[in-house]
Amino acid sequence: MTKPIVIIGAGYGGLAAAIRLRARGWPVHIVEAGPQPGGRGRVFQRDGHRFDAGPTVITAPYLLDELFALLGRRLEDYAELVPVDPFYRVRFSEGGHFDYVQDDERLLAQIEAFNPRDVDGYQRMVKHSRRIFEIGYQQLADVPFDSFTDMLRVAPDMLRLGNHRSVYGMVSSYIRDPRLRQVFTFQPLLIGGNPFNVSSIYLLIHWLERKWGVWFPKGGSYALIEAMVKLLGEVDVPVQLNAPVEEILVEGGRATGVRLADGTVIEASHVVSNADPTHTYKELIAPEHRRKHTDQRAGRVRQSMGLFVGYFGVEGDYNDTLRHHEILLGPRYKELLHDIFDRRVLADDFSLYLHNPSRTDPSLAPAGRSSFYVLSPVPNQRSGLDWSELGEAYFDKILGHLEDRLMPGLRGRITTRFHLTPRYFEESLRSPDGAGFGPEPTLTQSAWFRYHNRSEDVKSLFFVGAGTHPGAGVPGVITGAKVLDRIVPDPAERLDLPGMRG
């Protein structure tokens, strides 16, 4: 009988990989360290409020449709996605705002109000973004970069598209207004990248959002995790919770299974790690099995920034003022990002992402209340910051800023509150340096330079998730599961799929 593929971690990537591998006839067994599936995308239930822990922006929903269709199902029978308009309201520290929307007429009218000369520049930038998307996403995102020749093959296209330039540098070549430059360059922060450092290949995010829109699942983003777990249950894929992996077993240079923290051994045909690759190599594989990814080499990987995430419920709502997604820009842009990514100091000012999900789905809060999530990019744990001392005061400062800027009376209306810091990402999610998104997506840590989907050290070991190609973000990790379809062999003996329907 064919041994199962064991998947370490039940995040978006691990669940998507399980669906794809099961559709090909593999028996699959998922082990998850935490008490619930989801990984970074878990959910918190507090005082009647439902708070998404991780992703709150869903783009490229066709990827989810594909997953369910592989098993003869329809996504809409498991979860409901609703469009968000505007995608984001971007607010400037000096006053005023910009609504980032899908509709050309509304978008261009706003650009013209900021700077008429930027209308033509934006239209040319969008064409460039689309060309990058057609190469970087449609042709390369689901292709494994196993050898350097794979990188050389696409290098001419990347050079021709200017991908050696940063996102900010590329946008600035088309857009003059400094406020609009911020509007069209903050997106790499959603996958852990500094727009002044990451390759302009990530400008493809702009066209991806324009092409497919921005969506939100009823019940919160965790409703998608619940939908995938339900689907997997229907095809006999167990998700074993509270089952942290202590070691990936290797015999004859091949991954043969995993040993859990309680001593249980699960034998496997192959192992897929949805855990961070740095953590996987350093903590789960004995040094004698690693010639390339030694502790020293893995320790040199530059991780993305950290995240401070505050959750709070309030009496009433602020729907007259706030949209679903709000970006509150601070007085500094480049300098603040330099403090976060390079100097690794906690600045006095900040830029914030404010999520107002109960505007779209009131069921996420008790009657007469609202649920909020506020995120501040901060230095990762390499900073040495003591969040046990800083956390509450930092949250108070953020709440005070929100109250003064656009949520009057906020602190007197709060009914529940708690927060997460890089320490949570490091300890609970086993993310090296407490990074929010795995390795920083710089040019030298993307594509072939990123952790490969197929291990170079251990045969039959594969990776999916934010740390491997193509990278972080829900579209990235789900597309990473498509890469596995190209590199994981078919089972010698297919396991029938129960309950299939056409």
C-alpha positions as CSV (number, residue, x, y, z in Angstrom):
1,M,0.0,0.0,0.0
2,T,1.3,3.5,-0.9
3,K,2.5,5.4,2.1
4,P,0.9,8.9,2.4
5,I,2.5,12.2,1.6
6,V,2.9,13.9,5.0
7,I,2.4,17.7,4.9
8,I,3.9,19.7,7.8
9,G,1.6,22.7,8.5
10,A,-2.0,23.5,7.7
11,G,-1.6,27.0,6.4
12,Y,-3.1,28.1,3.1
13,G,-0.1,26.6,1.2
14,G,-0.3,23.3,3.1
15,L,-4.0,22.9,2.5
16,A,-3.8,23.8,-1.1
17,A,-1.0,21.3,-1.6
18,A,-3.1,18.6,0.1
19,I,-6.0,19.3,-2.3
20,R,-3.8,19.1,-5.4
21,L,-1.9,16.0,-4.3
22,R,-5.1,14.2,-3.2
23,A,-6.7,15.0,-6.6
24,R,-3.8,13.1,-8.2
25,G,-4.6,10.1,-6.1
26,W,-2.1,10.4,-3.3
27,P,-3.0,9.5,0.2
28,V,-2.3,12.6,2.3
29,H,-1.8,13.3,6.0
30,I,-1.5,16.8,7.4
31,V,0.1,17.5,10.8
32,E,-0.3,20.9,12.3
33,A,1.5,22.1,15.4
34,G,-1.2,24.5,16.5
35,P,-4.7,23.9,18.0
36,Q,-6.4,24.9,14.8
37,P,-5.6,24.8,11.1
38,G,-4.6,28.0,9.3
39,G,-1.1,28.7,10.3
40,R,-0.7,32.5,10.0
41,G,-4.3,32.5,8.8
42,R,-5.8,31.2,12.1
43,V,-8.7,33.0,13.8
44,F,-9.3,34.5,17.3
45,Q,-12.6,34.4,19.0
46,R,-12.9,37.0,21.8
47,D,-16.0,38.3,23.6
48,G,-18.2,37.5,20.6
49,H,-15.8,39.0,18.1
50,R,-14.2,37.0,15.3
51,F,-10.8,38.3,14.3
52,D,-8.7,37.0,11.4
53,A,-5.1,36.5,12.6
54,G,-3.5,36.7,9.1
55,P,-4.5,37.5,5.5
56,T,-7.4,39.9,5.2
57,V,-7.0,40.7,1.4
58,I,-8.0,38.0,-1.1
59,T,-6.9,38.5,-4.7
60,A,-6.9,36.1,-7.7
61,P,-9.9,34.1,-6.4
62,Y,-9.7,31.9,-9.5
63,L,-6.9,30.0,-7.7
64,L,-9.4,28.9,-5.1
65,D,-12.0,28.0,-7.8
66,E,-9.3,25.8,-9.4
67,L,-8.6,23.9,-6.1
68,F,-12.3,23.0,-5.5
69,A,-12.8,22.1,-9.2
70,L,-9.9,19.6,-8.9
71,L,-12.1,17.6,-6.5
72,G,-15.3,18.1,-8.5
73,R,-16.6,20.8,-6.2
74,R,-17.5,24.5,-6.4
75,L,-16.0,27.1,-4.1
76,E,-19.4,28.9,-3.8
77,D,-20.9,25.8,-2.1
78,Y,-18.3,26.2,0.7
79,A,-17.6,29.9,1.0
80,E,-18.9,33.2,-0.3
81,L,-16.5,35.9,-1.6
82,V,-17.8,39.5,-1.9
83,P,-16.0,42.3,-3.7
84,V,-14.4,45.1,-1.8
85,D,-14.7,48.7,-3.1
86,P,-12.6,50.6,-2.9
87,F,-9.7,48.1,-2.6
88,Y,-8.1,50.5,-0.1
89,R,-8.6,54.0,1.0
90,V,-5.2,55.5,1.3
91,R,-5.0,58.5,3.7
92,F,-2.2,61.0,3.8
93,S,-0.7,62.4,6.9
94,E,-1.2,66.0,5.6
95,G,-4.8,65.3,4.9
96,G,-6.9,64.0,2.0
97,H,-7.2,60.5,0.7
98,F,-7.1,58.4,-2.5
99,D,-9.5,55.5,-3.2
100,Y,-7.7,52.7,-5.0
101,V,-10.4,51.2,-7.2
102,Q,-10.7,48.8,-10.1
103,D,-12.8,51.2,-12.3
104,D,-10.6,53.2,-14.7
105,E,-12.8,56.2,-14.9
106,R,-12.9,56.7,-11.1
107,L,-9.2,56.0,-10.7
108,L,-8.0,58.3,-13.5
109,A,-10.3,61.1,-12.2
110,Q,-8.6,61.0,-8.8
111,I,-5.1,60.9,-10.4
112,E,-6.0,64.0,-12.5
113,A,-7.1,65.8,-9.3
114,F,-3.7,65.2,-7.8
115,N,-1.6,65.9,-10.9
116,P,-3.0,66.0,-14.4
117,R,0.3,65.1,-16.0
118,D,0.3,61.8,-14.0
119,V,-2.8,60.4,-15.9
120,D,-0.7,59.6,-18.9
121,G,2.2,58.3,-16.7
122,Y,-0.2,56.0,-14.8
123,Q,-1.6,54.6,-18.0
124,R,1.9,53.8,-19.2
125,M,2.8,52.3,-15.8
126,V,-0.2,50.0,-16.0
127,K,0.8,48.7,-19.4
128,H,4.3,48.0,-18.0
129,S,2.8,46.3,-14.9
130,R,0.7,44.1,-17.2
131,R,3.8,43.1,-19.2
132,I,5.6,42.2,-16.0
133,F,2.5,40.2,-14.9
134,E,2.4,38.3,-18.2
135,I,6.0,37.2,-17.7
136,G,6.5,37.1,-13.9
137,Y,3.1,35.7,-13.0
138,Q,1.5,33.9,-15.9
139,Q,4.7,32.3,-17.2
140,L,6.9,31.9,-14.1
141,A,4.9,31.8,-10.9
142,D,4.0,28.1,-11.0
143,V,7.3,27.0,-12.6
144,P,10.0,25.5,-10.3
145,F,13.4,27.1,-10.4
146,D,15.5,24.0,-9.7
147,S,18.7,25.1,-11.6
148,F,20.5,28.3,-12.3
149,T,19.8,27.8,-16.0
150,D,16.1,28.3,-15.3
151,M,17.1,31.7,-14.0
152,L,19.3,32.5,-17.0
153,R,16.5,31.6,-19.3
154,V,14.2,34.4,-17.9
155,A,17.0,36.9,-17.2
156,P,16.7,38.7,-20.6
157,D,13.0,39.2,-20.1
158,M,13.6,40.5,-16.5
159,L,16.3,42.9,-17.7
160,R,14.1,44.1,-20.6
161,L,11.3,44.9,-18.2
162,G,13.6,46.7,-15.8
163,N,13.3,44.2,-13.0
164,H,16.7,45.2,-11.7
165,R,15.1,48.4,-10.5
166,S,13.1,48.7,-7.3
167,V,9.3,49.0,-7.3
168,Y,9.5,52.6,-6.1
169,G,12.1,53.4,-8.7
170,M,10.0,52.0,-11.5
171,V,6.8,53.7,-10.4
172,S,8.7,57.0,-10.0
173,S,9.8,56.9,-13.6
174,Y,6.1,57.2,-14.5
175,I,4.5,59.1,-11.6
176,R,5.6,62.5,-10.4
177,D,3.3,63.3,-7.5
178,P,4.9,62.0,-4.2
179,R,1.5,61.0,-2.7
180,L,0.6,58.9,-5.8
181,R,4.0,57.3,-5.7
182,Q,3.1,56.0,-2.2
183,V,-0.3,54.8,-3.4
184,F,1.2,52.7,-6.1
185,T,4.2,51.3,-4.2
186,F,3.0,50.2,-0.8
187,Q,1.7,46.8,-2.1
188,P,5.0,44.9,-1.7
189,L,4.7,45.5,2.1
190,L,1.7,43.1,1.9
191,I,4.2,40.3,1.1
192,G,7.0,41.5,3.4
193,G,9.0,43.7,0.9
194,N,10.4,47.2,1.2
195,P,9.3,48.9,-2.1
196,F,12.6,50.8,-2.1
197,N,14.5,47.5,-2.2
198,V,12.4,44.8,-3.8
199,S,12.6,44.1,-7.5
200,S,10.0,45.9,-9.8
201,I,8.8,42.4,-10.8
202,Y,6.5,42.8,-7.8
203,L,4.8,45.6,-9.7
204,L,2.8,42.7,-11.1
205,I,0.7,42.9,-7.9
206,H,-0.8,46.1,-9.2
207,W,-2.1,44.4,-12.4
208,L,-3.2,41.3,-10.5
209,E,-5.4,43.5,-8.3
210,R,-6.7,45.5,-11.2
211,K,-7.4,42.3,-13.2
212,W,-9.3,40.2,-10.6
213,G,-10.2,42.7,-7.9
214,V,-10.0,42.5,-4.1
215,W,-12.4,40.3,-2.3
216,F,-13.4,39.4,1.3
217,P,-15.0,36.1,2.4
218,K,-18.2,36.2,4.4
219,G,-17.2,35.0,7.9
220,G,-13.7,36.4,7.5
221,S,-10.7,35.0,5.7
222,Y,-10.7,32.0,8.1
223,A,-13.9,30.9,6.3
224,L,-11.6,29.8,3.4
225,I,-9.5,27.7,5.8
226,E,-12.6,26.1,7.1
227,A,-13.8,25.5,3.5
228,M,-10.6,23.8,2.5
229,V,-10.5,21.6,5.7
230,K,-14.1,20.6,5.1
231,L,-13.3,19.7,1.4
232,L,-10.3,17.6,2.5
233,G,-12.4,15.8,5.1
234,E,-14.7,14.7,2.3
235,V,-11.8,13.1,0.5
236,D,-10.3,11.3,3.5
237,V,-7.4,13.7,4.2
238,P,-7.0,14.1,8.0
239,V,-5.7,17.3,9.6
240,Q,-4.0,16.3,12.8
241,L,-3.9,19.2,15.2
242,N,-1.6,19.8,18.2
243,A,1.0,17.7,16.4
244,P,4.3,19.6,16.2
245,V,7.0,17.9,14.1
246,E,10.2,17.4,15.9
247,E,12.2,15.8,13.2
248,I,12.0,14.9,9.5
249,L,13.3,11.3,9.2
250,V,15.9,10.7,6.6
251,E,17.2,7.4,5.4
252,G,19.6,6.9,2.5
253,G,19.3,10.6,1.7
254,R,15.5,10.5,1.4
255,A,12.7,11.8,3.6
256,T,10.9,8.8,4.9
257,G,8.5,10.3,7.4
258,V,8.3,12.6,10.5
259,R,8.6,12.2,14.2
260,L,6.2,14.2,16.3
261,A,7.0,15.9,19.6
262,D,5.2,13.1,21.5
263,G,7.4,10.5,19.8
264,T,4.8,9.3,17.2
265,V,6.4,8.3,13.9
266,I,4.4,8.8,10.7
267,E,6.0,7.0,7.7
268,A,5.7,8.8,4.3
269,S,6.4,8.4,0.6
270,H,7.3,12.1,0.5
271,V,7.3,15.0,2.9
272,V,6.0,18.5,2.1
273,S,6.9,21.3,4.5
274,N,4.6,24.3,4.8
275,A,6.7,25.4,7.7
276,D,9.3,28.1,7.1
277,P,12.3,26.6,5.1
278,T,14.9,28.1,7.4
279,H,13.2,26.6,10.4
280,T,12.7,23.3,8.6
281,Y,16.4,23.0,7.6
282,K,17.8,24.2,10.9
283,E,15.4,22.6,13.4
284,L,13.8,19.6,11.7
285,I,16.7,18.0,9.7
286,A,19.8,16.6,11.4
287,P,23.0,18.4,10.3
288,E,24.5,15.3,8.7
289,H,21.8,15.4,6.1
290,R,22.4,19.0,5.0
291,R,25.3,19.8,2.7
292,K,23.9,23.0,1.2
293,H,21.5,24.4,3.8
294,T,23.9,24.3,6.8
295,D,23.0,26.3,10.0
296,Q,25.4,29.0,8.9
297,R,23.9,29.4,5.4
298,A,20.3,29.3,6.6
299,G,21.2,31.9,9.3
300,R,22.3,34.3,6.6
301,V,18.9,34.5,5.0
302,R,17.5,38.0,5.4
303,Q,14.0,37.8,6.8
304,S,11.2,40.2,6.2
305,M,10.1,42.8,8.7
306,G,8.1,42.1,11.8
307,L,4.4,42.9,12.4
308,F,2.6,44.4,15.3
309,V,-1.1,43.5,15.1
310,G,-3.7,45.0,17.4
311,Y,-7.2,43.6,17.6
312,F,-10.1,45.5,19.2
313,G,-13.8,45.6,19.4
314,V,-15.9,48.7,19.8
315,E,-19.4,49.8,20.7
316,G,-21.2,51.0,17.5
317,D,-19.3,51.5,14.3
318,Y,-17.3,54.0,12.2
319,N,-18.8,53.1,8.9
320,D,-19.6,56.7,8.0
321,T,-15.9,57.4,8.1
322,L,-14.0,54.2,7.4
323,R,-13.9,51.9,4.4
324,H,-13.2,48.1,4.6
325,H,-9.4,48.5,4.1
326,E,-7.7,51.7,5.2
327,I,-4.0,52.6,4.7
328,L,-2.9,55.4,7.1
329,L,0.4,56.8,5.8
330,G,2.6,58.6,8.2
331,P,4.7,61.8,7.7
332,R,7.7,59.7,6.5
333,Y,7.8,57.0,3.9
334,K,11.3,56.0,2.8
335,E,12.9,57.0,6.1
336,L,10.3,55.0,8.1
337,L,10.9,51.9,6.0
338,H,14.7,52.4,6.5
339,D,14.1,52.4,10.2
340,I,12.1,49.2,10.0
341,F,14.1,47.1,7.5
342,D,17.6,48.4,7.8
343,R,18.2,50.2,11.1
344,R,15.8,47.9,12.9
345,V,14.7,50.6,15.4
346,L,11.1,51.3,16.6
347,A,10.3,54.7,15.2
348,D,8.2,57.4,16.9
349,D,5.9,57.6,13.9
350,F,4.2,54.8,11.9
351,S,2.1,54.0,8.9
352,L,-0.9,51.7,9.6
353,Y,-3.2,49.2,7.9
354,L,-6.6,49.3,9.5
355,H,-9.1,46.5,8.7
356,N,-12.8,47.1,9.3
357,P,-14.3,43.7,8.3
358,S,-17.6,44.1,10.1
359,R,-18.5,46.9,7.6
360,T,-18.8,44.2,5.0
361,D,-19.9,41.4,7.3
362,P,-21.6,42.5,10.5
363,S,-21.7,38.9,11.8
364,L,-18.0,39.2,12.7
365,A,-19.0,41.2,15.8
366,P,-21.8,41.1,18.3
367,A,-24.9,43.1,17.6
368,G,-24.3,46.8,17.9
369,R,-20.5,46.4,17.9
370,S,-17.6,46.3,15.4
371,S,-14.4,44.3,15.0
372,F,-11.1,45.9,14.0
373,Y,-7.6,44.9,13.2
374,V,-4.7,47.4,13.0
375,L,-1.3,46.4,11.7
376,S,2.0,48.3,12.0
377,P,5.1,47.1,10.2
378,V,7.9,47.0,12.8
379,P,11.5,45.6,12.9
380,N,11.8,41.9,13.2
381,Q,13.4,40.2,16.2
382,R,16.9,40.9,15.0
383,S,16.2,44.4,16.6
384,G,16.4,43.0,20.1
385,L,13.3,44.9,21.1
386,D,11.6,43.6,24.2
387,W,7.9,43.4,23.2
388,S,6.9,42.1,26.6
389,E,7.8,45.6,27.8
390,L,6.8,47.6,24.8
391,G,3.7,46.0,23.5
392,E,0.9,47.5,25.6
393,A,2.3,51.0,25.4
394,Y,2.8,50.7,21.6
395,F,-0.8,49.6,21.2
396,D,-2.0,52.5,23.3
397,K,0.0,54.9,21.1
398,I,-1.6,53.4,18.0
399,L,-5.1,53.7,19.4
400,G,-4.5,57.2,20.4
401,H,-3.3,58.0,16.9
402,L,-6.5,56.4,15.4
403,E,-8.7,58.4,17.8
404,D,-7.0,61.7,17.0
405,R,-6.9,61.1,13.3
406,L,-10.2,59.6,12.3
407,M,-12.0,57.6,15.1
408,P,-13.2,60.1,17.6
409,G,-14.0,58.8,21.1
410,L,-12.3,55.4,20.2
411,R,-10.7,54.6,23.5
412,G,-13.9,55.1,25.4
413,R,-15.8,52.7,23.2
414,I,-13.4,49.7,23.2
415,T,-15.0,46.5,24.6
416,T,-12.1,44.1,24.0
417,R,-8.5,44.3,22.9
418,F,-5.3,42.2,22.5
419,H,-2.2,42.3,20.3
420,L,0.4,40.2,18.6
421,T,4.1,41.1,18.2
422,P,7.1,39.6,16.3
423,R,7.6,37.5,19.4
424,Y,4.4,35.6,18.6
425,F,5.5,35.0,15.1
426,E,8.9,33.7,16.4
427,E,7.5,31.5,19.2
428,S,4.0,30.4,18.1
429,L,4.5,30.3,14.4
430,R,8.2,29.2,14.4
431,S,9.1,32.1,12.0
432,P,12.8,32.8,12.2
433,D,13.5,36.3,13.5
434,G,9.8,36.7,14.1
435,A,9.4,37.7,10.5
436,G,5.9,38.3,9.3
437,F,6.4,36.9,5.7
438,G,9.4,34.7,5.6
439,P,12.5,35.7,3.7
440,E,12.4,39.3,2.4
441,P,11.5,39.2,-1.3
442,T,14.6,41.1,-2.6
443,L,15.9,40.3,-6.1
444,T,18.6,38.1,-4.6
445,Q,16.0,36.2,-2.6
446,S,13.4,35.6,-5.3
447,A,12.9,32.9,-8.0
448,W,16.0,30.7,-8.2
449,F,17.6,32.6,-5.3
450,R,14.7,31.8,-3.0
451,Y,14.4,28.5,-1.1
452,H,13.6,25.9,-3.8
453,N,10.4,24.0,-3.8
454,R,12.4,20.7,-4.1
455,S,15.1,20.3,-1.4
456,E,18.6,20.1,-2.7
457,D,19.7,18.3,0.4
458,V,17.1,15.6,1.0
459,K,15.3,13.7,-1.7
460,S,11.5,13.4,-1.5
461,L,11.3,16.6,0.6
462,F,9.4,19.5,-0.9
463,F,8.4,23.0,0.2
464,V,5.3,25.1,-0.2
465,G,4.4,28.4,1.5
466,A,5.7,31.9,1.9
467,G,9.3,31.0,2.3
468,T,9.7,29.2,-1.1
469,H,9.0,30.2,-4.7
470,P,6.9,32.1,-5.7
471,G,6.6,33.8,-2.3
472,A,4.3,35.2,0.3
473,G,0.7,36.3,0.0
474,V,-2.4,34.1,-0.5
475,P,-1.9,34.0,-4.4
476,G,1.7,33.2,-3.9
477,V,1.4,30.3,-1.5
478,I,-1.6,28.7,-3.4
479,T,0.4,29.0,-6.6
480,G,3.3,27.3,-4.8
481,A,1.1,24.3,-4.5
482,K,0.8,24.3,-8.3
483,V,4.6,24.1,-8.5
484,L,4.4,20.8,-6.6
485,D,2.2,19.3,-9.3
486,R,5.2,19.6,-11.6
487,I,7.8,18.1,-9.3
488,V,6.1,15.6,-7.1
489,P,5.8,12.3,-9.0
490,D,2.5,10.4,-9.4
491,P,1.7,7.7,-6.9
492,A,2.5,4.1,-7.9
493,E,-1.0,3.2,-6.8
494,R,-3.8,5.7,-6.8
495,L,-6.0,6.0,-3.8
496,D,-9.7,6.4,-5.0
497,L,-11.4,9.7,-4.2
498,P,-14.6,9.2,-2.2
499,G,-17.6,11.4,-2.9
500,M,-16.4,12.7,-6.3
501,R,-18.9,14.4,-8.4
502,G,-18.6,16.1,-11.8
